[in-house]
Amino acid sequence: MKYSTNSEAFPISGHRPYLRFVIPFASFLLAAILGPIQSAIWHAEQSPNWIKSLSLLHELAVDFQAFVPTGSMMLPYDFFGKMTALIYIGAFIGLLFAGKATDPKEAIAKKFATMFLLIASCADVITYWIAGLENEALRFQSFWLCEVPALALCIASLSIFGGNKIYIEKHLHWTSVLLLATPALALLATASQNYMPHGPLLAVSLVAATLSFSTPSSR
């Protein structure tokens, strides 16, 4: 049996092509919501002022956690942390089904960005789903030694992707500028939330959602 690696072979680009737009955009919205919630839970009174003004988010986080079945109760921070995997999935789909790079250098940068995002997502699963709050050593290694570096490399690859597009196409298309500005967006989001990985993920998911909307479906 012959298998195709073309994106047309995948359900979200075939029978339901709109999903390649909806899923990345939903992941961006989820990152925008979960970031302040996690920052509020983690930093409490030391949270950024704009997050403290959204006290409803913190209350919602605690109240919503009550819906978790009694047999699997966990701290709100851990509960909402597990949802980070959904952000990664949406951003990964956005990058995977974004428009095909027209130049080998662009294609390499895009592939590296997608690969590093996948590595970061695997590390995040280890951090929240395997290590949890009990295994601090594994949590430290998966987050600081794997997820954060992989996210940084993903962001750098996206910026290189944008720089290559500008150089090759000889004009400033707004999507290329957005790609090039990914590191700045990640720094701004992280500084405003005072929290990772949702700060960098907010920037990555925004770029992935934008690419999925602005380019034809092709890998």
Buried (B, 14 or more C-beta within 10 A) or exposed (E): EEEEEEBEEBEBBEEEBEBBBBBBBBBBEBBBBBBBBBBBBEBEEEBBEEBBEBEEBBEBBBEEBEEEEEEEEBEBBBBBBBBBBBBBBBBBBBBBBBBBBEEEBBBBBBBBBBBBBBBBBBBBBBBBEEBBEEBEEBBEBBBEEBBBBBBBBBBBBBBBBBBBBBEBEEEEEEBBEBBBBBBEBBBBBBEBBBBBBBBBBBBBBBBBBBBBBBBEBEB
